[in-house]
Every structure is written in C-alpha cells, then in structure tokens.
Amino acid sequence: MPASDVSREAVELVLRETIAAVLPSVPADAIAGNKHLQDLGADSVDRVEMILMLLDRLHLDEPMSSFSRLPDIDALVTFLHERCR
C-alpha cells in the first residue's frame, strides 16, 4: 500500500505489531499513547530495531535523528502518520 494511503489507525496498528514483535512480553493493554518506548522496557537497541522496522513497513525514509525528541507513543504515531502523507 502506498504510504499516502496509510491512516493514523493503520500506523498505530503497525506500531503495536512492531512493539509486540520486539518486546513480546509487553501486554497489549500496556501500550498506551502517553508512554515512551523506554517505559515499556525498550532499551536503545530495541528502539532502533523498532524504528527501522516501522520505516520499512511504512515505506518511509527518515533519518534516525528525527525520532530522538518524540516524547511518547502518541507523538511517534503522529510523526509517522504525517510522514506517510
């Protein structure tokens, strides 16, 4: 699917699936929008792996530095959704 056709809900679903793949011990209901990936137990390697997976699945080309200041999961979803347009 072309990136321009990706809804915010689809981006959130891809993010949840990515978190589940990298952090399988995190319950789905623990993934809240106001949490940071670190709050879920993701270390720096986990976070890089998730970002690379997200970029690949959403067919985006974005520098890793773009993700360093995103405060929480909601901000990450918003950021990715905006890049998909």
Residue, then its C-alpha position, 0 to 999 in steps of 0.5 A: m500500500p502506498a504510504s499516502d494511503v496509510s491512516r493514523e489507525a493503520v500506523e498505530l496498528v503497525l506500531r503495536e505489531t512492531i512493539a509486540a514483535v520486539l518486546p513480546s512480553v509487553p501486554a497489549d493493554a500496556i501500550a498506551g499513547n502517553k508512554h515512551l518506548q523506554d517505559l515499556g522496557a525498550d532499551s536503545v537497541d530495541r528502539v532502533e530495531m523498532i524504528l527501522m522496522l516501522l520505516d520499512r513497513l511504512h515505506l518511509d525514509e527518515p533519518m534516525s535523528s528525527f525520532s530522538r525528541l518524540p516524547d511518547i507513543d502518541a507523538l511517534v504515531t503522529f510523526l509517522h502518520e504525517r510522514c506517510r502523507 
